[in-house]
Amino acid sequence: MAGKFRSKYNLSSFIRRPEFGALIGLVVIYIFFAIFGGENFLALAGTASWLNIAAELGIIALPVALVMIAGDLDLSVGSTLAAGGVTTAVLSGYFNLPTGVGILSGLALGTFIGFLNGLIVVRTNLPSFVVTLATNFAVFGLMLGLCKLITGTVAVSIKPDHLSKTILGTYLFEQFETAIIIWLVVAGIVSWILYKSPWGNWIYAIGGDSISARLTGIPVDKVRISLFTASGFAASLVGVMQTILYESAQVNAGQSFVFNSIIAVVVGGVLLTGGYGSTVGVILGAMTFAIVNQGIYYTGWESDWASLILGVLLLIAVLTNNTFRRLAISGKSKKGA
């Protein structure tokens, strides 16, 4: 009897978790494309195609998720990604500086852009949506102008050194990007922050009610600035990785990540209003997006259908996330009673 009760309780608790909806969505989407995509989708090459996409997206989506759980939004990741990649290519490709110098400079620029976003948001109290959208346009324009002024083009090639290529831009077993390993490392770090450090409780508290969080002594401004900074670093990291992998960087690269990262985060169970979400959910959300993005090609259908599927998924995710949040709150209330 006790075992049956415990099993029922565990199932009920799992259903209330942020990643439950994301898991259901991933399973349904995978089965769908396994049926219509056939053997090619299920093959090792097919798996690698969507895992590579998921890894790059996931590296950005995880820090973006922290920003969103805290009640903010970062729409500057697209230009930040391009800024990191182009800076690396210009310094180490055009000016022939050591690859490490270009990489560190690209990461430093992306980190600074994130820090600047956070600083402006907390100092002006403007909506983060407005601030980061403005930053996205401003950084894009700045990089476009400077790149054309310095190199005369918007695409810069680079020949990275062997070590950088091996760590950041090569394929394992000739199919899987090293980005997958870096994604797992980032996931581990974000999970530790959310579940093992005081920052996790602070992030959830700020997303739930920033005013109350401030009154309880939580360093709200410090946390928000740090999260934007981490988001900027992650975006520039992906930009650097793409530059090393493809041995080229373009100013207009990365703009798709602005909304793709948000789609992955929301499909992963994070509320747009903040205060709710999980690392596992975001990982599942990135995988779901990548499967739709790549799986459509294995079906032989027009790629436009992928946008329709993602749009429907996003709408369903927003509706179900609110439902699971209410279930979670009701579960806590019953437990407290």
Legacy VTK file of the C-alpha trace (Angstrom):
# vtk DataFile Version 3.0
C-alpha trace
ASCII
DATASET POLYDATA
POINTS 337 float
0.000 0.000 0.000
2.792 2.347 0.985
4.691 1.446 -2.205
1.633 2.163 -4.341
1.152 5.530 -2.624
4.819 6.396 -3.083
4.667 5.485 -6.791
1.580 7.625 -7.283
3.173 10.501 -5.389
6.386 10.300 -7.434
4.460 10.281 -10.707
2.402 13.243 -9.550
5.559 15.127 -8.574
7.187 14.372 -11.933
4.160 15.658 -13.867
4.468 18.974 -12.023
8.099 19.437 -13.023
8.980 22.028 -15.729
10.611 19.419 -17.969
7.612 17.074 -18.102
5.939 18.852 -21.011
9.284 19.168 -22.807
9.879 15.429 -22.471
6.445 14.600 -23.905
7.038 17.022 -26.775
10.459 15.556 -27.548
9.171 11.979 -27.595
6.232 12.850 -29.855
8.395 14.855 -32.269
11.089 12.173 -32.412
8.565 9.410 -33.125
6.918 11.594 -35.775
10.158 12.124 -37.698
11.299 8.555 -37.090
8.175 7.430 -38.956
8.228 9.987 -41.776
12.014 10.481 -41.957
12.787 6.812 -42.193
16.129 5.086 -41.875
18.182 8.122 -42.872
16.847 10.119 -39.936
17.491 7.242 -37.530
20.993 6.600 -38.879
24.106 7.841 -37.101
24.530 10.684 -39.594
20.921 11.748 -39.081
21.350 11.760 -35.313
24.570 13.758 -35.630
22.877 16.351 -37.836
20.333 17.335 -35.190
22.604 16.812 -32.196
25.110 19.304 -33.648
22.338 21.869 -34.063
21.047 21.170 -30.554
24.514 21.587 -29.038
25.161 25.036 -30.503
21.651 26.186 -29.700
21.784 24.633 -26.230
24.985 26.440 -25.258
23.181 29.737 -25.840
19.751 28.633 -24.617
20.920 27.546 -21.150
22.219 30.984 -20.036
19.273 32.630 -21.805
17.024 30.374 -19.717
18.618 31.696 -16.519
17.954 35.239 -17.722
14.325 34.345 -18.438
13.806 32.473 -15.162
14.936 35.682 -13.453
12.196 37.547 -15.331
14.256 39.174 -18.090
14.824 38.582 -21.801
17.968 38.672 -23.947
17.429 39.442 -27.622
21.029 40.430 -28.326
22.528 36.930 -28.613
22.459 36.986 -32.427
24.709 40.013 -32.837
26.805 38.991 -29.840
27.469 35.633 -31.502
28.544 37.379 -34.715
30.671 39.888 -32.807
32.606 37.114 -31.079
33.186 35.220 -34.301
34.095 38.227 -36.454
36.478 39.613 -33.809
38.287 36.272 -33.708
38.489 36.082 -37.501
39.659 39.672 -37.968
42.389 39.496 -35.332
43.653 35.968 -36.025
42.747 35.723 -39.703
43.100 39.192 -41.193
45.865 40.489 -38.878
47.462 37.042 -38.364
47.648 37.309 -34.581
47.816 34.025 -32.593
44.506 32.161 -32.621
44.339 32.292 -28.826
44.451 36.094 -28.904
41.540 36.219 -31.333
39.516 33.717 -29.316
40.042 35.514 -26.005
39.248 38.870 -27.613
36.037 37.517 -29.142
34.939 36.039 -25.814
35.854 39.245 -23.967
33.785 41.347 -26.373
30.742 39.095 -26.021
31.075 39.100 -22.242
31.298 42.902 -22.228
28.182 43.208 -24.407
26.289 41.009 -21.942
27.593 43.024 -18.987
26.557 46.263 -20.712
23.056 44.861 -21.285
22.673 44.014 -17.627
24.078 47.342 -16.454
21.712 49.344 -18.657
18.715 47.262 -17.593
19.299 47.654 -13.839
20.370 51.310 -13.999
17.562 52.555 -16.255
14.768 50.132 -15.257
13.900 49.871 -18.934
12.396 46.556 -20.044
15.160 44.105 -20.926
13.245 43.347 -24.121
13.829 46.919 -25.327
17.425 47.198 -24.135
18.648 43.934 -25.632
16.755 44.445 -28.887
18.440 47.843 -29.225
21.798 46.239 -28.427
21.220 43.596 -31.083
20.727 46.230 -33.777
23.511 48.476 -32.483
26.126 45.713 -32.277
25.135 44.398 -35.705
25.537 47.864 -37.243
28.828 48.464 -35.444
30.328 45.129 -36.498
29.094 45.571 -40.072
30.642 49.037 -40.346
33.944 48.133 -38.686
34.346 44.871 -40.587
33.818 46.552 -43.968
36.070 49.444 -42.954
38.934 47.176 -41.846
38.710 44.240 -44.245
36.562 45.593 -47.073
34.164 42.653 -46.748
31.587 41.166 -44.388
33.098 37.665 -44.398
36.549 36.993 -42.963
38.489 33.725 -43.247
40.827 32.284 -40.634
43.298 29.413 -40.325
43.116 28.383 -36.657
45.955 26.570 -34.921
45.739 22.827 -34.283
44.899 23.059 -30.570
42.041 25.515 -31.087
40.718 23.447 -33.969
40.819 20.268 -31.907
39.033 21.742 -28.883
36.522 24.101 -30.472
36.036 23.192 -34.108
36.399 19.591 -35.126
34.247 16.480 -35.505
34.314 13.442 -33.252
34.022 10.210 -35.260
33.882 12.531 -38.290
30.248 13.468 -37.549
29.712 14.870 -34.052
30.905 18.407 -33.307
33.006 19.019 -30.208
30.273 21.541 -29.376
28.313 18.608 -27.947
30.910 18.094 -25.220
31.024 21.813 -24.459
27.207 21.804 -24.295
27.319 19.087 -21.646
29.871 21.079 -19.652
27.711 24.218 -19.832
24.658 22.164 -18.804
26.569 20.863 -15.779
27.601 24.371 -14.741
24.093 25.796 -15.151
22.605 22.857 -13.237
25.036 23.445 -10.373
24.119 27.132 -10.299
20.376 26.417 -10.250
20.283 23.491 -7.834
23.435 23.519 -5.715
24.371 27.178 -5.193
22.535 30.027 -3.434
22.277 31.726 -6.820
19.652 29.195 -7.901
17.210 30.242 -5.187
18.021 33.881 -5.883
17.271 33.480 -9.609
13.910 31.815 -8.956
13.041 34.386 -6.282
13.870 37.332 -8.551
11.770 35.859 -11.346
8.889 35.273 -8.955
8.897 38.744 -7.376
11.975 40.954 -7.677
10.702 43.488 -5.152
10.187 40.871 -2.451
13.533 39.314 -3.355
15.275 42.647 -2.848
13.556 43.141 0.511
14.836 39.767 1.725
18.423 40.822 1.026
19.014 39.135 -2.329
21.478 41.156 -4.467
19.001 41.532 -7.317
21.038 43.920 -9.475
24.210 41.862 -9.114
22.412 38.663 -10.099
20.690 40.196 -13.129
23.907 41.764 -14.436
25.758 38.473 -13.939
23.115 36.532 -15.867
23.237 38.919 -18.823
27.031 38.712 -18.732
26.903 34.908 -18.833
24.462 35.060 -21.743
26.830 37.328 -23.673
29.762 35.021 -22.996
27.843 31.940 -24.169
26.686 33.639 -27.376
30.211 34.765 -28.238
31.513 31.282 -27.397
29.245 29.756 -30.040
30.356 32.477 -32.480
34.000 31.624 -31.836
33.300 27.899 -32.169
31.533 28.360 -35.508
34.403 30.511 -36.756
36.972 27.869 -35.806
34.840 25.037 -37.215
34.048 26.646 -40.578
37.277 28.709 -40.694
35.261 31.779 -41.551
33.049 34.389 -39.883
30.226 36.527 -41.243
28.686 39.639 -39.750
25.135 38.482 -40.427
25.651 35.078 -38.781
23.711 34.315 -35.645
20.512 36.301 -36.091
18.448 33.119 -36.194
19.621 32.340 -32.651
17.723 35.340 -31.258
14.335 33.665 -31.478
15.509 30.064 -31.817
17.022 30.231 -28.336
13.782 31.602 -26.904
11.787 28.878 -28.674
14.063 26.215 -27.188
13.773 27.740 -23.721
9.986 28.093 -23.809
9.459 24.636 -25.327
11.750 23.467 -22.520
9.267 24.628 -19.903
10.501 28.093 -18.895
7.766 30.652 -18.342
8.014 33.943 -20.236
6.989 35.657 -17.014
9.907 34.139 -15.078
10.246 32.176 -11.850
9.851 28.708 -13.376
12.044 26.400 -15.454
14.763 23.748 -15.353
18.069 22.832 -16.980
16.827 19.443 -18.186
13.793 21.067 -19.771
15.933 23.515 -21.751
18.159 20.673 -22.956
15.066 18.802 -24.135
13.738 21.984 -25.732
16.959 22.481 -27.706
16.838 18.862 -28.854
13.193 19.191 -29.898
13.939 22.312 -31.936
16.923 20.649 -33.604
14.959 17.511 -34.485
12.260 19.590 -36.182
14.855 21.778 -37.883
16.789 18.852 -39.361
14.137 16.149 -39.430
12.059 17.986 -42.013
14.791 17.427 -44.624
14.650 13.665 -44.130
10.922 13.598 -44.870
11.370 15.094 -48.309
8.808 17.794 -47.510
9.217 21.521 -48.034
11.258 23.129 -45.242
8.449 25.631 -44.666
6.593 22.948 -42.734
9.281 23.124 -40.057
8.261 26.688 -39.243
4.628 25.606 -38.916
5.558 22.764 -36.551
7.756 25.054 -34.432
5.023 27.678 -34.261
2.464 25.141 -33.073
4.970 23.708 -30.582
5.681 27.163 -29.170
1.986 27.928 -28.691
1.341 24.572 -27.031
4.403 25.032 -24.824
3.237 28.429 -23.556
-0.203 27.030 -22.730
1.069 23.869 -21.049
3.847 25.651 -19.127
1.255 27.743 -17.319
-0.734 24.600 -16.568
2.266 22.770 -15.137
3.169 25.855 -13.101
-0.296 25.880 -11.540
-0.001 22.136 -10.821
3.372 22.710 -9.168
1.994 25.513 -7.005
-1.048 23.441 -6.001
1.234 20.533 -5.152
3.335 22.693 -2.867
0.194 24.072 -1.211
-1.097 20.580 -0.463
2.299 19.524 0.860
2.404 22.588 3.089
-1.086 21.844 4.389
LINES 1 338
337 0 1 2 3 4 5 6 7 8 9 10 11 12 13 14 15 16 17 18 19 20 21 22 23 24 25 26 27 28 29 30 31 32 33 34 35 36 37 38 39 40 41 42 43 44 45 46 47 48 49 50 51 52 53 54 55 56 57 58 59 60 61 62 63 64 65 66 67 68 69 70 71 72 73 74 75 76 77 78 79 80 81 82 83 84 85 86 87 88 89 90 91 92 93 94 95 96 97 98 99 100 101 102 103 104 105 106 107 108 109 110 111 112 113 114 115 116 117 118 119 120 121 122 123 124 125 126 127 128 129 130 131 132 133 134 135 136 137 138 139 140 141 142 143 144 145 146 147 148 149 150 151 152 153 154 155 156 157 158 159 160 161 162 163 164 165 166 167 168 169 170 171 172 173 174 175 176 177 178 179 180 181 182 183 184 185 186 187 188 189 190 191 192 193 194 195 196 197 198 199 200 201 202 203 204 205 206 207 208 209 210 211 212 213 214 215 216 217 218 219 220 221 222 223 224 225 226 227 228 229 230 231 232 233 234 235 236 237 238 239 240 241 242 243 244 245 246 247 248 249 250 251 252 253 254 255 256 257 258 259 260 261 262 263 264 265 266 267 268 269 270 271 272 273 274 275 276 277 278 279 280 281 282 283 284 285 286 287 288 289 290 291 292 293 294 295 296 297 298 299 300 301 302 303 304 305 306 307 308 309 310 311 312 313 314 315 316 317 318 319 320 321 322 323 324 325 326 327 328 329 330 331 332 333 334 335 336
